[in-house]
Amino acid sequence: MDLLLPPTAATGTAAREQVAVVGAGSIGTAWIVVFAGAGLRVRVYEANDAVRATTMGTVRAKLAELATAGLLDDDPAAILARVCVCDTLEDALTGVHYVQESVIEDLDVKVELFREMDRLTGRDVVLASSTSTIVASSFAADLPGRDRCLVVHPGNPPYFLRVAEIVPADFTSAEAIAAARDLLVEVDIAPVVLDHEVEGFVFNRLQGALLREAYCLVRDGVISVADLDVLVRDGLGRRWSVIGPFTTSELNTRGGLRRHGEVLGPVYARLGLERGQENPWTAETIERVATEVQAQLPHREWEDNVRERDRAMTNLAVLLRTFDNPLARRREAVRERAVVADET
Ligand SMILES: NC(=O)c1ccc[n+]([C@@H]2O[C@H](COP(=O)([O-])OP(=O)(O)OC[C@H]3O[C@@H](n4cnc5c(N)ncnc54)[C@H](O)[C@@H]3O)[C@@H](O)[C@H]2O)c1
């Protein structure tokens, strides 16, 4: 795949600098902000006339919010000037090297749209879907240009959660994966490339594992809905914003992740069985995870790495002292009302 394409006749702009977003709902609009905010020209197609007519206004309002918060590197007007909303799909796909499809989560709609996009674009154009759940092999397998089709699943919204999963089908070319990865890096989104397709990808599988247990705990009367949210927000979530769950296991237990697996592996296996899941952590997997986690840590000694974790948590705590979370405030108000009610 030749990524160094000459300027296109249609726009006079180097195609390398120009991408398309198809579908301008919540995710499409957010991708427009990410791409244009990073200096790329963005051509947009949205099928709904009313939505298409308001897309520029929606993007303008979002840019204004981010600019007020000091989160843009460029003038909002300059960013907006890089966005072009087109009346047809064909026009939006002209002169671009990458397409981020962000239409509704409907297999038939994606199948039809990818057929059209495959027909309307050159074979060097990467066709990526924002889909949360549908694998590329179910919407692109029959296309002549299926080798440039893949999933690029963002966190919502991608201008805040700056990570996306790249999920290739077994027919996706290495060049298309590399091009998607390079583009994400260019726009300051961390690319995570899955080895192969799996339903729900990884983001939603992890989210699903937590939600499955959360629903059971609420159903069984163990915890209130509000308290479960607080436990994740102020506990697990706060720690996970600094280190992931594997690094947590390595640094929370003296003896590291191997010891953590020894002590807590059987407990978690029992909890899984309680929910009808038999997936004990094998010694081989624990060994692999421990080796890979340790290879990523900055120091050889466990104590030194724990010190780094504590430094990171301290820095976060300092930032959070000035963090005014309107949703947490509402929770505090509910708690205060409950206390007053108890006392009366
Ligand atoms: N909302 C999330 O949390 C989230 C997170 C990650 C990924 N996604 C995925 O992103 C995609 C979009 O989700 P959303 O939440 O933005 O949906 P949305 O309903 O807000 O927006 C979808 C837009 O696509 C338009 N559309 C429908 N068919 C079209 C077509 N053929 N051509 C052009 N436009 C078309 C609709 O008019 C609508 O404006 C979905 O595949 C979804 O699974 C969503």
The ligand as an SDF file (V2000), in Angstrom:
LIG
                    3D

 44 48  0  0  0  0  0  0  0  0999 V2000
  -21.9100    5.5100   21.6860 N   0  0  0  0  0  0  0  0  0  0  0  0
  -20.8700    4.8210   22.1550 C   0  0  0  0  0  0  0  0  0  0  0  0
  -20.6100    4.7240   23.3600 O   0  0  0  0  0  0  0  0  0  0  0  0
  -19.9470    4.1510   21.1720 C   0  0  0  0  0  0  0  0  0  0  0  0
  -18.6230    3.8790   21.5620 C   0  0  0  0  0  0  0  0  0  0  0  0
  -17.7650    3.3030   20.6370 C   0  0  0  0  0  0  0  0  0  0  0  0
  -18.2380    2.9600   19.3600 C   0  0  0  0  0  0  0  0  0  0  0  0
  -19.5320    3.2020   19.0330 N   0  0  0  0  0  0  0  0  0  0  0  0
  -19.9920    2.8300   17.6870 C   0  0  0  0  0  0  0  0  0  0  0  0
  -19.9670    3.9760   16.8610 O   0  0  0  0  0  0  0  0  0  0  0  0
  -20.9920    3.8760   15.8730 C   0  0  0  0  0  0  0  0  0  0  0  0
  -21.8680    5.1170   15.9570 C   0  0  0  0  0  0  0  0  0  0  0  0
  -22.4520    5.1870   17.2340 O   0  0  0  0  0  0  0  0  0  0  0  0
  -23.1390    6.5350   17.7600 P   0  0  0  0  0  0  0  0  0  0  0  0
  -23.3300    6.3380   19.2250 O   0  0  0  0  0  0  0  0  0  0  0  0
  -22.3850    7.7240   17.2590 O   0  0  0  0  0  0  0  0  0  0  0  0
  -24.5480    6.4540   17.0140 O   0  0  0  0  0  0  0  0  0  0  0  0
  -25.5380    7.6630   16.6670 P   0  0  0  0  0  0  0  0  0  0  0  0
  -26.8780    7.0500   16.5190 O   0  0  0  0  0  0  0  0  0  0  0  0
  -25.3490    8.8060   17.6060 O   0  0  0  0  0  0  0  0  0  0  0  0
  -25.0440    8.1710   15.2320 O   0  0  0  0  0  0  0  0  0  0  0  0
  -25.1390    7.3960   14.0590 C   0  0  0  0  0  0  0  0  0  0  0  0
  -25.2950    8.3580   12.8750 C   0  0  0  0  0  0  0  0  0  0  0  0
  -25.1330    7.6120   11.6610 O   0  0  0  0  0  0  0  0  0  0  0  0
  -26.0680    8.1610   10.7060 C   0  0  0  0  0  0  0  0  0  0  0  0
  -26.2510    7.1820    9.6410 N   0  0  0  0  0  0  0  0  0  0  0  0
  -27.0060    6.0610    9.6460 C   0  0  0  0  0  0  0  0  0  0  0  0
  -26.8640    5.3830    8.4910 N   0  0  0  0  0  0  0  0  0  0  0  0
  -25.9970    6.1170    7.7310 C   0  0  0  0  0  0  0  0  0  0  0  0
  -25.4240    5.9270    6.4420 C   0  0  0  0  0  0  0  0  0  0  0  0
  -25.7190    4.8770    5.6830 N   0  0  0  0  0  0  0  0  0  0  0  0
  -24.5510    6.8660    5.9780 N   0  0  0  0  0  0  0  0  0  0  0  0
  -24.2480    7.9420    6.7320 C   0  0  0  0  0  0  0  0  0  0  0  0
  -24.7650    8.1610    7.9490 N   0  0  0  0  0  0  0  0  0  0  0  0
  -25.6050    7.2540    8.4700 C   0  0  0  0  0  0  0  0  0  0  0  0
  -27.3140    8.4460   11.5320 C   0  0  0  0  0  0  0  0  0  0  0  0
  -28.1590    9.3670   10.8690 O   0  0  0  0  0  0  0  0  0  0  0  0
  -26.7010    9.0030   12.8270 C   0  0  0  0  0  0  0  0  0  0  0  0
  -26.5610   10.4090   12.7820 O   0  0  0  0  0  0  0  0  0  0  0  0
  -21.7550    2.5790   16.1640 C   0  0  0  0  0  0  0  0  0  0  0  0
  -21.2680    1.5610   15.3420 O   0  0  0  0  0  0  0  0  0  0  0  0
  -21.4250    2.3230   17.6190 C   0  0  0  0  0  0  0  0  0  0  0  0
  -21.4830    0.9590   17.9760 O   0  0  0  0  0  0  0  0  0  0  0  0
  -20.3960    3.8060   19.8980 C   0  0  0  0  0  0  0  0  0  0  0  0
  1  2  1  0
  2  3  2  0
  2  4  1  0
  4  5  1  0
  4 44  2  0
  5  6  2  0
  6  7  1  0
  7  8  2  0
  8  9  1  0
  8 44  1  0
  9 10  1  0
  9 42  1  0
 10 11  1  0
 11 12  1  0
 11 40  1  0
 12 13  1  0
 13 14  1  0
 14 15  2  0
 14 16  1  0
 14 17  1  0
 17 18  1  0
 18 19  2  0
 18 20  1  0
 18 21  1  0
 21 22  1  0
 22 23  1  0
 23 24  1  0
 23 38  1  0
 24 25  1  0
 25 26  1  0
 25 36  1  0
 26 27  1  0
 26 35  1  0
 27 28  2  0
 28 29  1  0
 29 30  1  0
 29 35  2  0
 30 31  1  0
 30 32  2  0
 32 33  1  0
 33 34  2  0
 34 35  1  0
 36 37  1  0
 36 38  1  0
 38 39  1  0
 40 41  1  0
 40 42  1  0
 42 43  1  0
M  CHG  2   8   1  16  -1
M  END
$$$$
